[in-house]
């Protein structure tokens, strides 16, 4: 959306103010995981780079790293809040399932969260109103996701979809997008 907004600025032959350019650039970096997501387009990268110039952001990758670090600090949050930060429900046939996701640039933070979130999902499974739960712990720097599963058949479904599993969890190298890399395989 931020890319489209910037394209409208360009079509109108206008330049966003410095603070607006910074916001739009930040939105693109956030949504594309600093250009690492398969959902990132060439237009996204080009728009973010132009917006960074306008916003006087000298090093876009260093800026993105600081932005993700500031937005992280997940260990201070309640597991319920973490779980629902970015959670969506889906239906495949007669099965409903939910997929949540958090992103971080801190592998240690994600390792600690894995324990907490797995326990939370198992303890509160019946409260979520789905047949299966999946939770993505996405490491932006490693460009990977540790997928946690809960519910009857969830581990088996994930094993079939991704061809690996270990104790209800799986490590998915190169997987960062729920929309393009998780949902199509699960459905």
BALOBA-1460 file (C-alpha; in Angstrom, 3 decimals):
// residues 187
<rec num="1" residu="x" x="0.000" y="0.000" z="0.000"/>
<rec num="2" residu="x" x="2.845" y="2.385" z="0.817"/>
<rec num="3" residu="x" x="4.367" y="1.681" z="-2.595"/>
<rec num="4" residu="x" x="1.042" y="2.495" z="-4.254"/>
<rec num="5" residu="x" x="0.706" y="5.703" z="-2.227"/>
<rec num="6" residu="x" x="4.197" y="6.736" z="-3.350"/>
<rec num="7" residu="x" x="3.315" y="5.928" z="-6.980"/>
<rec num="8" residu="x" x="0.323" y="8.262" z="-6.642"/>
<rec num="9" residu="x" x="2.651" y="10.994" z="-5.379"/>
<rec num="10" residu="x" x="4.842" y="10.451" z="-8.441"/>
<rec num="11" residu="x" x="1.872" y="10.456" z="-10.838"/>
<rec num="12" residu="x" x="0.770" y="13.776" z="-9.344"/>
<rec num="13" residu="x" x="4.377" y="15.013" z="-9.731"/>
<rec num="14" residu="x" x="4.610" y="15.661" z="-5.996"/>
<rec num="15" residu="x" x="7.178" y="14.738" z="-3.372"/>
<rec num="16" residu="x" x="6.087" y="13.604" z="0.072"/>
<rec num="17" residu="x" x="7.359" y="15.575" z="3.047"/>
<rec num="18" residu="x" x="10.391" y="14.115" z="4.825"/>
<rec num="19" residu="x" x="8.372" y="12.626" z="7.718"/>
<rec num="20" residu="x" x="5.759" y="11.109" z="5.371"/>
<rec num="21" residu="x" x="8.522" y="9.661" z="3.201"/>
<rec num="22" residu="x" x="10.035" y="8.094" z="6.334"/>
<rec num="23" residu="x" x="6.694" y="6.559" z="7.303"/>
<rec num="24" residu="x" x="6.096" y="5.169" z="3.819"/>
<rec num="25" residu="x" x="9.637" y="3.800" z="3.621"/>
<rec num="26" residu="x" x="9.233" y="2.180" z="7.061"/>
<rec num="27" residu="x" x="5.956" y="0.571" z="5.994"/>
<rec num="28" residu="x" x="7.574" y="-0.952" z="2.912"/>
<rec num="29" residu="x" x="10.546" y="-2.220" z="4.909"/>
<rec num="30" residu="x" x="8.221" y="-3.706" z="7.517"/>
<rec num="31" residu="x" x="5.923" y="-5.452" z="5.052"/>
<rec num="32" residu="x" x="8.756" y="-6.814" z="2.893"/>
<rec num="33" residu="x" x="11.001" y="-7.737" z="5.858"/>
<rec num="34" residu="x" x="13.611" y="-5.359" z="4.477"/>
<rec num="35" residu="x" x="13.241" y="-6.807" z="0.957"/>
<rec num="36" residu="x" x="13.633" y="-10.438" z="2.136"/>
<rec num="37" residu="x" x="10.014" y="-11.532" z="1.686"/>
<rec num="38" residu="x" x="8.948" y="-13.239" z="-1.540"/>
<rec num="39" residu="x" x="6.060" y="-10.757" z="-1.569"/>
<rec num="40" residu="x" x="8.557" y="-7.935" z="-2.216"/>
<rec num="41" residu="x" x="8.447" y="-6.522" z="-5.719"/>
<rec num="42" residu="x" x="10.984" y="-4.481" z="-7.649"/>
<rec num="43" residu="x" x="8.595" y="-1.532" z="-7.338"/>
<rec num="44" residu="x" x="8.644" y="-1.920" z="-3.542"/>
<rec num="45" residu="x" x="12.444" y="-1.807" z="-3.456"/>
<rec num="46" residu="x" x="12.637" y="1.143" z="-5.843"/>
<rec num="47" residu="x" x="9.990" y="3.098" z="-3.932"/>
<rec num="48" residu="x" x="11.645" y="2.412" z="-0.566"/>
<rec num="49" residu="x" x="15.034" y="3.534" z="-1.876"/>
<rec num="50" residu="x" x="13.609" y="6.777" z="-3.265"/>
<rec num="51" residu="x" x="11.633" y="7.391" z="-0.084"/>
<rec num="52" residu="x" x="14.780" y="6.760" z="1.990"/>
<rec num="53" residu="x" x="16.554" y="9.493" z="0.029"/>
<rec num="54" residu="x" x="13.719" y="11.937" z="0.679"/>
<rec num="55" residu="x" x="13.631" y="10.975" z="4.370"/>
<rec num="56" residu="x" x="17.435" y="11.325" z="4.556"/>
<rec num="57" residu="x" x="17.945" y="7.708" z="5.595"/>
<rec num="58" residu="x" x="21.571" y="7.052" z="4.682"/>
<rec num="59" residu="x" x="21.749" y="3.274" z="5.199"/>
<rec num="60" residu="x" x="18.404" y="1.626" z="4.530"/>
<rec num="61" residu="x" x="19.460" y="-1.812" z="5.851"/>
<rec num="62" residu="x" x="20.873" y="-0.363" z="9.088"/>
<rec num="63" residu="x" x="17.671" y="1.653" z="9.465"/>
<rec num="64" residu="x" x="15.557" y="-1.476" z="8.913"/>
<rec num="65" residu="x" x="17.588" y="-3.393" z="11.492"/>
<rec num="66" residu="x" x="17.044" y="-0.663" z="14.092"/>
<rec num="67" residu="x" x="13.375" y="-0.450" z="13.184"/>
<rec num="68" residu="x" x="12.835" y="-4.206" z="13.651"/>
<rec num="69" residu="x" x="14.876" y="-4.200" z="16.853"/>
<rec num="70" residu="x" x="12.779" y="-1.359" z="18.301"/>
<rec num="71" residu="x" x="9.555" y="-3.114" z="17.334"/>
<rec num="72" residu="x" x="10.592" y="-6.437" z="18.752"/>
<rec num="73" residu="x" x="11.161" y="-6.703" z="22.507"/>
<rec num="74" residu="x" x="8.756" y="-9.631" z="22.487"/>
<rec num="75" residu="x" x="10.025" y="-11.207" z="25.693"/>
<rec num="76" residu="x" x="8.364" y="-8.440" z="27.696"/>
<rec num="77" residu="x" x="4.949" y="-9.197" z="26.185"/>
<rec num="78" residu="x" x="2.284" y="-11.653" z="27.336"/>
<rec num="79" residu="x" x="2.034" y="-14.839" z="25.167"/>
<rec num="80" residu="x" x="-1.643" y="-14.047" z="24.400"/>
<rec num="81" residu="x" x="-0.672" y="-10.601" z="23.081"/>
<rec num="82" residu="x" x="2.200" y="-12.047" z="21.056"/>
<rec num="83" residu="x" x="-0.033" y="-14.750" z="19.602"/>
<rec num="84" residu="x" x="-2.658" y="-12.282" z="18.384"/>
<rec num="85" residu="x" x="-0.253" y="-9.578" z="17.139"/>
<rec num="86" residu="x" x="-0.562" y="-11.013" z="13.633"/>
<rec num="87" residu="x" x="-3.053" y="-13.896" z="13.597"/>
<rec num="88" residu="x" x="-5.397" y="-14.994" z="10.818"/>
<rec num="89" residu="x" x="-7.918" y="-17.821" z="10.465"/>
<rec num="90" residu="x" x="-8.314" y="-19.939" z="7.323"/>
<rec num="91" residu="x" x="-10.551" y="-22.744" z="6.084"/>
<rec num="92" residu="x" x="-9.533" y="-25.693" z="3.922"/>
<rec num="93" residu="x" x="-12.466" y="-28.001" z="3.220"/>
<rec num="94" residu="x" x="-14.097" y="-28.623" z="6.583"/>
<rec num="95" residu="x" x="-10.960" y="-27.785" z="8.579"/>
<rec num="96" residu="x" x="-10.389" y="-24.392" z="10.175"/>
<rec num="97" residu="x" x="-6.918" y="-23.389" z="11.215"/>
<rec num="98" residu="x" x="-5.161" y="-20.323" z="12.522"/>
<rec num="99" residu="x" x="-1.706" y="-19.056" z="11.691"/>
<rec num="100" residu="x" x="0.073" y="-16.435" z="13.787"/>
<rec num="101" residu="x" x="3.447" y="-14.874" z="13.103"/>
<rec num="102" residu="x" x="6.091" y="-12.799" z="14.818"/>
<rec num="103" residu="x" x="9.300" y="-11.545" z="13.254"/>
<rec num="104" residu="x" x="12.571" y="-10.728" z="14.935"/>
<rec num="105" residu="x" x="16.216" y="-10.154" z="14.154"/>
<rec num="106" residu="x" x="17.234" y="-11.795" z="17.437"/>
<rec num="107" residu="x" x="17.620" y="-15.590" z="17.227"/>
<rec num="108" residu="x" x="17.970" y="-15.869" z="21.024"/>
<rec num="109" residu="x" x="14.694" y="-14.009" z="21.516"/>
<rec num="110" residu="x" x="12.970" y="-16.364" z="19.075"/>
<rec num="111" residu="x" x="14.414" y="-19.446" z="20.803"/>
<rec num="112" residu="x" x="13.036" y="-18.279" z="24.143"/>
<rec num="113" residu="x" x="9.690" y="-17.413" z="22.554"/>
<rec num="114" residu="x" x="9.447" y="-20.859" z="20.976"/>
<rec num="115" residu="x" x="9.213" y="-22.466" z="24.421"/>
<rec num="116" residu="x" x="6.697" y="-19.953" z="25.739"/>
<rec num="117" residu="x" x="4.492" y="-19.919" z="22.647"/>
<rec num="118" residu="x" x="4.416" y="-23.705" z="22.308"/>
<rec num="119" residu="x" x="3.256" y="-24.023" z="25.920"/>
<rec num="120" residu="x" x="0.711" y="-21.229" z="25.423"/>
<rec num="121" residu="x" x="-0.732" y="-22.834" z="22.288"/>
<rec num="122" residu="x" x="-1.103" y="-26.229" z="23.935"/>
<rec num="123" residu="x" x="-2.540" y="-24.802" z="27.173"/>
<rec num="124" residu="x" x="-5.088" y="-22.548" z="25.451"/>
<rec num="125" residu="x" x="-5.820" y="-24.534" z="22.270"/>
<rec num="126" residu="x" x="-9.564" y="-24.931" z="22.905"/>
<rec num="127" residu="x" x="-9.987" y="-21.154" z="23.323"/>
<rec num="128" residu="x" x="-8.963" y="-20.312" z="19.750"/>
<rec num="129" residu="x" x="-11.969" y="-21.856" z="17.967"/>
<rec num="130" residu="x" x="-10.023" y="-23.741" z="15.288"/>
<rec num="131" residu="x" x="-9.115" y="-27.343" z="14.484"/>
<rec num="132" residu="x" x="-5.376" y="-26.616" z="14.210"/>
<rec num="133" residu="x" x="-2.989" y="-23.851" z="15.205"/>
<rec num="134" residu="x" x="0.296" y="-22.862" z="13.624"/>
<rec num="135" residu="x" x="2.658" y="-20.156" z="14.805"/>
<rec num="136" residu="x" x="5.545" y="-18.763" z="12.777"/>
<rec num="137" residu="x" x="8.642" y="-17.524" z="14.591"/>
<rec num="138" residu="x" x="10.364" y="-15.769" z="11.707"/>
<rec num="139" residu="x" x="14.050" y="-14.847" z="11.885"/>
<rec num="140" residu="x" x="14.516" y="-11.946" z="9.496"/>
<rec num="141" residu="x" x="18.315" y="-12.174" z="9.329"/>
<rec num="142" residu="x" x="18.411" y="-15.953" z="8.870"/>
<rec num="143" residu="x" x="15.449" y="-15.743" z="6.461"/>
<rec num="144" residu="x" x="13.820" y="-18.704" z="8.160"/>
<rec num="145" residu="x" x="10.797" y="-19.691" z="10.194"/>
<rec num="146" residu="x" x="10.439" y="-22.058" z="13.099"/>
<rec num="147" residu="x" x="6.867" y="-23.335" z="12.810"/>
<rec num="148" residu="x" x="5.061" y="-24.497" z="15.942"/>
<rec num="149" residu="x" x="1.940" y="-26.672" z="15.624"/>
<rec num="150" residu="x" x="-0.926" y="-27.507" z="17.981"/>
<rec num="151" residu="x" x="-4.140" y="-29.467" z="17.618"/>
<rec num="152" residu="x" x="-5.075" y="-32.895" z="16.369"/>
<rec num="153" residu="x" x="-3.479" y="-33.503" z="12.978"/>
<rec num="154" residu="x" x="-1.535" y="-30.212" z="12.906"/>
<rec num="155" residu="x" x="1.929" y="-31.783" z="13.067"/>
<rec num="156" residu="x" x="0.978" y="-34.324" z="10.414"/>
<rec num="157" residu="x" x="-0.447" y="-31.629" z="8.125"/>
<rec num="158" residu="x" x="2.703" y="-29.537" z="8.508"/>
<rec num="159" residu="x" x="4.927" y="-32.587" z="7.952"/>
<rec num="160" residu="x" x="3.101" y="-33.362" z="4.695"/>
<rec num="161" residu="x" x="3.245" y="-29.728" z="3.598"/>
<rec num="162" residu="x" x="6.891" y="-29.119" z="4.434"/>
<rec num="163" residu="x" x="8.357" y="-32.631" z="4.489"/>
<rec num="164" residu="x" x="9.856" y="-32.345" z="7.955"/>
<rec num="165" residu="x" x="8.831" y="-32.211" z="11.598"/>
<rec num="166" residu="x" x="10.242" y="-32.693" z="15.054"/>
<rec num="167" residu="x" x="8.141" y="-32.704" z="18.226"/>
<rec num="168" residu="x" x="5.408" y="-30.500" z="16.736"/>
<rec num="169" residu="x" x="7.928" y="-27.976" z="15.439"/>
<rec num="170" residu="x" x="9.804" y="-27.495" z="12.224"/>
<rec num="171" residu="x" x="12.585" y="-25.282" z="10.887"/>
<rec num="172" residu="x" x="11.833" y="-23.845" z="7.444"/>
<rec num="173" residu="x" x="14.859" y="-22.218" z="5.805"/>
<rec num="174" residu="x" x="13.946" y="-19.545" z="3.255"/>
<rec num="175" residu="x" x="10.367" y="-19.327" z="4.521"/>
<rec num="176" residu="x" x="9.226" y="-15.910" z="5.770"/>
<rec num="177" residu="x" x="5.829" y="-15.303" z="4.153"/>
<rec num="178" residu="x" x="2.603" y="-16.695" z="5.586"/>
<rec num="179" residu="x" x="0.674" y="-15.698" z="2.461"/>
<rec num="180" residu="x" x="3.017" y="-17.160" z="-0.153"/>
<rec num="181" residu="x" x="4.907" y="-19.910" z="1.660"/>
<rec num="182" residu="x" x="2.777" y="-21.299" z="4.482"/>
<rec num="183" residu="x" x="-0.913" y="-21.065" z="3.554"/>
<rec num="184" residu="x" x="-0.658" y="-22.543" z="0.018"/>
<rec num="185" residu="x" x="1.265" y="-25.571" z="1.297"/>
<rec num="186" residu="x" x="-1.085" y="-26.185" z="4.227"/>
<rec num="187" residu="x" x="-4.217" y="-25.908" z="2.102"/>
